[in-house]
Amino acid sequence: MIITRATEYAIRALFHMAKQPRGEVVLKKDICQSQEITPAFLTKILQPLIRKGIVGSQRGVGGGFYLLKDPAEVTLLDVIEAEEGPLYLNQCLAPEGSCKRDVFCPMHGAWREIRGEMMAVMGRYSFARLVQDESLLPRANKP
């Protein structure tokens, strides 16, 4: 499974916003420049996060985006699900109960457990944690 470029850029944009004081509008041009995202694409990829109540937007001169939630309350899983929809890994889990072999197939239980573990790990990575983790990295490794 590879997440889409849109999801990767949404994560990067949200990470940039998470480093700012909560509620502070981050200029669209600043996000675009720092994350190498075109303005039109940024607006498009942030729409699902706006609909989910994670990001707010301000139009007009000085317009931009801001976090509606505390970075500690937003996880990688939240962003991935907002952008991609529910994570299933394979057809036998999408949607739950759609596989006719789930009663007798040992892989069904394995896929369900793998999916659950993956979602749990992504759910533990809040944007506050990611910002804190960045502060521990050597400066030379920061993009």
Protein Blocks (a to p, Z undefined) as FASTA:
>chain_A
ZZdfklmmmmmmmmmmmmpcehiacdfklmmmmnopafklmmmmmmmmmmnomaccdede
hiacddfbdfklpcfklmmmmmnopaehiamlmcghiamklmmmmklmmmmmmmmmmmmm
mmmmcfklmmmmmmmpcfklpZZ
